[in-house]
């Protein structure tokens, strides 16, 4: 578990309250296309920049990878999340989940608003894949606190149920009136986690279309793996970005939503 306190940046026009946020969530597949055929992080950065999102939730993003850096000439010198943030998202947080001899990967949040505090909760099940919940507290004008939690849950149903329980415990610990945005890759193709979470939260696509979005595989989305859940906020719109170039930039199609606080 990592606890990190950041120095707040100047607020974005502190006299003007912000009541709508543009949110994007994407599993970046460590910067490679489906089946790891091609390294496409530079193209992915341009596509993400074009969305003009206020908050970008990233899963499977590399902090470092020595072997890939040696093999790919266009591998960035900075961590992948910092490369994606570029100059457009002045604040970012990274939660390192998986660590191996040649690198690491995890979840990240890119933000146009100051991140005053972030914490990475280890929700790994012993002896299985390493997973985490990256919880960030944001300084958004007009709100005392806005919370953003970037999620990547396990592949096994029993593990996901345990991880959902930990997520709900974290949610219960937050101020009751604070807006909360929870987004990421839930790996919940059976919708069992959604049945639990929907008792406490509003899911952006469920609110608009009656069920979570189909987001995997990116070129022909069939499975409903990725989500955007809300508390004390409502989705004004929700969209799956499954057309070109997104269909060629990861194995997951990104989800985009306008969120009213």
N, C-alpha and C positions, 0 to 999 in steps of 0.2 A: 504494500500500500504506500503510495507516494502522496505527501502533503506539500503543496507549493503555494507560496504567497507571492503575488506579483505586484509591482508598483503600478497603480492605475495610470493609464494614459489620459490625456485631456478628453473630456466627454465630447461627443459629437454634437455641437450646438446645444449646450446644456440648458438653454432656455426653452427648448422645444421638445415636448414629450413625444416619444416614439410609440405609436400604437399598432404598427404593422411591421413584421419582419419577413424577409424572404429567406427561406430555409432550403438547403440542399443536403441530401445524404447519399453517399455512394461508397460501396466496397470497391476500392481501387485495385484490388488483386495484385498488390505490390508493384504496380506500374506496368503490368504486362497484359496483353490481350488474352482472350480465352485460350486455354491449353498452353499458355506461356510461349506463344509463337513469336511474339515481337515485343520489344520494350517501347512503350508509347507514352511515357510520363510527360514529355514536352507537349504532345498533342492534347493530352488530358488536361494539362494546365490551361491551355488556351480555351478549351471547351468550358472548363469550370469558371474561368474569368468572365466568359461571355454571359453567364447566367446572372451576374451582378448580385449574387446571394449575399445576405448579411452574415449568415452563419453557414458553415460547411462542416458537416459531420463526416469524418473519414474512417473507414475500417480497412484493416490489412494494409497499413501504410508502413513503409520501412523507416526506421531511424537510421540504420546503417546496414550495409551488406558488402563486405570486402570482396567476395568473389564476383558479384555482379558488377561492382565498380571497376574491377580489372577487365571484365569481359565486354562491357558496353561503353564505347567512347563517349556517349552523351549522358552517362550516369552523372547526376548532379553531385557537386562537392558537398552541398548542404544536405541535411536530412530531407527525405521526400516531402514531409509535411511543410517544412520551411520553404522548399522549392515551389510547392504549390501555392503557398501563401503569397510569395513574391512581395510586391509592394501594395497589393490590393487589400490584404487582410493584415493589419498591423499587429494583431494579437493572435497567438496560437498556443495551444497546449497539446502535449503528447503523453499518452499513457502507454508505457512499454509493457506488453503482455508476454510475448514469447522472446526468449533470449537463447542464442546458440553460439557456437565458437566463432562464427564469421559475421554475426550481425544480430538484428532484433527487428521486431515489428509489433504494431499495436493499433490503438485508436488515436485519433487526433481531432481537435476542433479548431477551425479557422474562424476568426471573429473580427468584424468591423468595430465592435464595441470592446471596451476594456474588460479583460478577464482579471478579476480581483483575487480569485482563489481557485485552485483546482486540485482535485484528488483522484487518484486512480485506484479503484477498488478491485482487488484480485478476487475473481469469482470462479477461478479454475477448480475443477474437480480433480483431486489427487490422482496422478497416474494417467491423466488424459490431456486433451488439448488445453492450452493456456488461454484464458479469456479474462476480460476486464470490463469495468464500467468506468468511463472517464466522466467525472462530474465537475462541471465548471460553473462558477458564479459570475454573472455578467453585470456590468454597470451600464444599464440602458436608461437614457434620460426619461424621466417621468415615472420610474419604477424604483422602489427601494432595492429589490433583488429580482433578477431573472435567472433561472437555473436551466442549464443545458446538460444533458447526459447522453454521451455517445456509447452505443451498445453493440457488442458482438457476442452472441450467445453460442453455446455448444451445439454439436451435431446430434447428440443423443437426447431423447425426450426427457429422461429422468434428470439429466444434467440441466436442461433448460428450465425444468420446473423448480429446481433448487436455485438457479440463478434468478428466476423471476421473483422468488421469495425474497432474495437479497435486494433486488431492485425495489420491491415494494417497501421493504424496511427502510431503505434510503429515502424513498419518497415520503414515508411517514415522519421522517426526521426533519423535513423541510418546513418552513413557515406555511401555514395552511392557506394563506391568500396569495402566495408568490406564484407568478407564472412559471410553468415547468414545460420544457420541450425535451422529449426523449426520442432519439432517432438512431437508426442503424440497421444492422443485419441481425435479425432475430432467429433465422434458420427454422422458422416455425411453419413448415409447410402443412402441418395438420391443423393449424389454427387453435391448438390447445392453449398456448400461451395467450393468444388474443382473447380467448374466452375468459381468462382470468383478468387480464389487464383492462379489458373493456368495462369491467365492473368499477374501475377506479379512474379511468382516463378516456379521453376522446381520441380515436384514431382518425387521422386526417382523411384518408381515402374511404374508410368505413362511414364517416359522417357524410361524405358527398356521394358515394357510389354504392354503399351498402356492405362493402367488404374490403379488406386490405388489398393493395395493388399487386398485380402480377409483375414480378421484376427479374425473374431468373428462368432460363438464361437470357442474356441481354438481347440476342438476335431474334429470339422468339419467346418472349416472357410467358411462362406457364405457372411457375410456383410463386406463392405469395410470401417471400422471405423478408423483405425490407419494410420498415414501418416508420411512421411519424406519429407519436402519441403526445397528447397535450393535457395539461391541467391548468385551470384558470386562464385558458386561451382557447380560441376557436379557429378552425381553418377557413379562410376566405376562398381558397382555391387549392387544388391538388392535381399534380400531373406526373405521369411516368415519362421519362425522357428515353424513349426506346428507338427513336429514329437515328439515322446517320447524322453526326459522327458517333453518337453515344453507343450505338450498337456494336461499334468496333473498338471501344476504349476500355472495356472491362468485361468480366463475365456476368456482372450485375448491371441492370439498368438503374440509373439514378432516379430518386424521387425528389420532386420540387413542390414546395407549398408556400402560400402566403398565409401568415399566421397573424391573427388579430389578438393583441394583448388587452 
